[in-house]
Amino acid sequence: MARIKVKNLLLRTYIGFNPEELVNKQDVIINFEIETDISHEALEADEPVDILDYKTITKKVIALVQNGRFKLLEVLTQKILDLILEDEKVKWASVEVDKPHALRFAESVSLVMERSQND
């Protein structure tokens, strides 16, 4: 089993339900982890055959976030998690989405969700 981590993916999207949040994109910071199997054959061959393509998954996350509109951080996080788990090579995933400056005296607010393929 291997764990792939994508760290501090900084994107802009519509997030929130206050009037200014409905018309102005805001920064979000996304971190996710994916557990997957890597065969001994793939490791010995050093070729990307039957390997989870984390670049493609990341591009899908970028498109989802940048083209979407979300009132709740919970919904955005869940949609990213669902998208990642669409790939059958993903055994388990965890997603954390940070919304910087969501609270006046806090650096950010974040939400973490995780799930395995069997859940």
N, C-alpha and C positions, 0 to 999 in steps of 0.2 A: 504494500500500500504506500502511496506517495501523497504528499500534501502540497498543493500549489497555492501560493498566496499572491494576490494582486493587491498592492498597497497604495493608498492615497491617490486614487483615481479622482481627479478634480474636474467636475462637470458643472454645467449650469442648466437649470430647469425651472419650471414654474412649480413651486412647492409652497403650500399654505392656503389659507382661506380668508385672510385679511385683505381688504381692498387693494392695497399696494402689492401684495403677494400675487394677486390674480393677474396683474399687468406687467410685473417686472420679474425677470428670471433671477434666480439666486444660486449661489454656489452650494454644491453638496460634495462631500468627500466620501468616496465609496471604497471599502476594503472588503475583499471576499477571499475565502479559502475553499478549496475543492479537494476532496479525497478521491483518488482514482487508482486503479491498478496499472502497473507498468510491467509488461512481460519481460522475462529474461532475454528472449529473442530480440526484442526491440533494443534493450540495453546493449546487448552484444553487437548488434548490427549498426548501432548509432544512426538509425534511420527513423523518420517520423511515421512509420507504419503502425497503425492501430494505437496511436498515442492520442490522448486528449488534446485537442487544439485550443489552448487557452487564449490564443490571439483572436480566434473567431468568436469565442464566447465573450471576450472583452469588447469586441466591436459591436456585438448585439446589445450588450449592456449600455454602451455609449449611445447607440441609436434609440433605445427604449427611453433612457433618461432625458436626452436632449430634445427628443420629439414629443415627450409626454407632458401632461399636466396632472398634478397630484395635489389634493388638498391635505392628505395625511402622510406623514413620514412612514407610518405603518404600512400603508398601501404601496408606496414606492419600494420599500424594503421587500415586501412580499412578492411583488412583481419581478424584481431582480432575482430573488431566490427561485421562483417558478421558472424563469427563463433559463437559469443555470442548470436546473434539474431536468430540463428537456433533453439534455444530452445523456444518453444511456450509459456513457462511460463515467459519469459522475456518480459516485457512491454516496457521498455526503457533501453538503455545502453549508457554509455559514456566511452571512452577509451583514455588514455593519454600514449604516448610512449616517453620516454626520451632517447636521445642518448648522453651520457656523453662525454665531451671533443670534441664535433663535431666542435666547433669554438675555435680558439686559446685562447681568453681571457674570454670565458664563461664556466661556470660549465657544462652546457648542453644545448641542443636544444630539445624542446618537441613539440609534435603535439597532439591536442585533436580533437576527432570526437565524435559526439553523434547522436543517431537516435532512433526512436520508432518503434514498429512493424508496425504501420500504414503508415510510411513514405516510 
